[in-house]
């Protein structure tokens, strides 16, 4: 049986958000989402670091290749015998 207070409160504020889902379940869902987000953030950071290292290495690789093709010395080139 719904109390007079409950009837009045729902009329003033609407139904309880989440319906009949228990509060503990909502908290559990939030925690799982946080863990998933954190895992995704860690993976993304690792991916971005990897991509930055790859871009840097590619730049150096191309600089060396261009120097070799044009005969220009580079600071990382080994001495010519």
trRosetta pair geometry for C-beta under 8 A, 3 or more apart (Angstrom, degrees):
i j d omega theta_ij theta_ji phi_ij phi_ji
2 6 4.8 -120 -171 84 87 130
2 7 5.6 101 135 -57 118 89
3 6 4.6 100 55 4 80 100
3 7 7.0 -143 95 -3 45 85
4 7 5.8 -54 -152 36 32 113
4 8 6.4 32 151 -17 65 108
5 8 5.7 -60 -150 40 30 110
5 9 6.0 28 155 -21 68 109
6 9 5.7 -53 -139 37 29 110
6 10 6.2 26 162 -15 65 107
7 10 6.2 -57 -147 39 25 106
7 11 6.4 26 154 -20 60 111
8 11 5.7 -61 -152 37 29 114
8 12 6.4 21 155 -15 66 110
9 12 5.8 -62 -150 39 30 108
9 13 5.9 -23 170 25 69 113
10 13 6.7 -77 -124 59 23 77
10 14 6.7 -25 -166 157 61 9
10 15 6.1 27 -146 -85 104 51
15 19 7.1 12 146 -98 126 57
16 19 7.0 131 84 -103 87 13
18 21 4.6 -91 167 51 101 110
18 23 8.0 106 94 -90 156 56
18 26 5.8 -34 -131 -78 156 135
21 25 5.3 -112 176 79 92 128
21 26 5.9 103 123 -54 117 94
22 25 4.6 95 65 1 84 103
22 26 7.3 -151 99 -4 47 83
23 26 5.6 -52 -151 35 39 112
23 27 6.4 40 151 -19 68 104
24 27 5.6 -53 -150 37 34 113
24 28 6.3 38 150 -22 65 105
25 28 5.5 -50 -146 35 33 115
25 29 6.4 37 152 -21 64 104
26 29 5.6 -52 -149 35 32 113
26 30 6.5 34 151 -20 64 104
27 30 5.7 -53 -150 34 32 113
27 31 6.5 32 153 -18 65 105
28 31 5.8 -55 -149 36 31 111
28 32 6.4 31 153 -17 65 105
29 32 5.8 -53 -147 37 31 111
29 33 6.3 32 153 -19 64 107
30 33 5.7 -56 -150 37 30 112
30 34 6.4 34 151 -22 65 104
31 34 5.6 -50 -148 33 33 113
31 35 6.5 32 154 -17 65 103
32 35 5.8 -54 -149 36 32 110
32 36 6.3 33 152 -18 65 107
33 36 5.6 -55 -148 39 31 113
33 37 6.2 34 153 -21 65 106
34 37 5.6 -55 -147 36 30 112
34 38 6.3 30 154 -19 65 105
35 38 5.7 -53 -146 36 31 111
35 39 6.4 32 154 -19 64 105
36 39 5.8 -54 -149 35 31 111
36 40 6.4 29 154 -17 64 107
37 40 5.7 -58 -149 38 31 111
37 41 6.3 33 152 -22 66 106
38 41 5.6 -52 -146 34 32 113
38 42 6.5 33 155 -19 65 103
39 42 5.8 -54 -150 35 31 110
39 43 6.4 29 154 -15 64 108
40 43 5.7 -55 -146 40 31 111
40 44 6.1 33 155 -20 66 108
41 44 5.7 -54 -144 38 29 112
41 45 6.3 31 156 -20 64 106
42 45 5.9 -54 -149 35 29 111
42 46 6.5 27 154 -16 63 107
43 46 5.8 -57 -150 38 31 111
43 47 6.3 32 152 -20 66 107
44 47 5.5 -54 -146 36 32 113
44 48 6.3 31 156 -18 66 106
45 48 5.8 -54 -145 37 30 110
45 49 6.4 31 155 -18 63 106
46 49 5.8 -54 -148 37 30 112
46 50 6.3 33 153 -20 64 107
47 50 5.7 -55 -149 36 30 113
47 51 6.3 29 154 -18 65 107
48 51 5.7 -53 -144 38 31 111
48 52 6.3 34 155 -21 64 105
49 52 5.7 -54 -148 34 30 112
49 53 6.5 28 154 -16 64 105
50 53 5.9 -58 -151 37 30 109
50 54 6.3 30 151 -20 65 108
51 54 5.5 -53 -145 37 32 114
51 55 6.3 35 155 -21 66 104
52 55 5.8 -51 -147 35 30 111
52 56 6.4 30 154 -17 63 107
53 56 5.7 -56 -148 38 31 112
53 57 6.2 29 155 -17 66 108
54 57 5.8 -56 -145 39 29 109
54 58 6.2 31 155 -21 65 107
55 58 5.7 -54 -146 36 29 112
55 59 6.5 34 153 -22 63 103
56 59 5.7 -52 -152 31 31 113
56 60 6.6 26 153 -13 64 105
57 60 5.7 -56 -150 40 34 109
57 61 6.1 39 151 -24 67 107
58 61 5.4 -51 -143 36 32 116
58 62 6.2 30 158 -16 65 106
59 62 6.0 -58 -149 39 26 107
59 63 6.3 28 153 -21 63 108
60 63 5.6 -53 -145 35 32 113
60 64 6.4 31 156 -17 65 105
60 76 7.6 32 -169 19 109 159
61 64 6.0 -58 -153 36 27 109
61 65 6.3 25 152 -17 64 110
62 65 5.5 -54 -142 39 33 112
62 66 6.0 34 158 -19 67 106
63 66 5.9 -55 -145 38 27 110
63 67 6.3 28 154 -19 62 108
63 74 6.5 120 138 -121 98 140
64 67 5.7 -56 -148 37 30 111
64 68 6.3 29 155 -18 65 106
64 74 5.9 -105 -108 31 64 168
64 76 6.6 -58 -93 77 112 118
64 77 7.3 156 -137 -76 88 83
65 68 5.8 -55 -147 37 30 110
65 69 6.2 29 154 -19 64 109
66 69 5.7 -56 -145 37 31 111
66 70 6.2 8 162 0 66 112
66 72 7.6 -9 123 43 77 121
67 70 6.3 -69 -141 49 26 94
67 71 7.8 -96 170 78 56 9
67 72 4.5 -97 -141 76 75 90
67 73 6.8 -12 -174 142 122 7
67 74 4.3 -13 -142 -41 177 111
67 77 6.5 -126 124 -58 138 129
68 71 7.7 31 -171 -73 25 32
68 77 7.8 162 -74 -110 81 120
73 77 5.5 -133 -157 46 66 141
74 77 4.4 111 53 -24 81 101
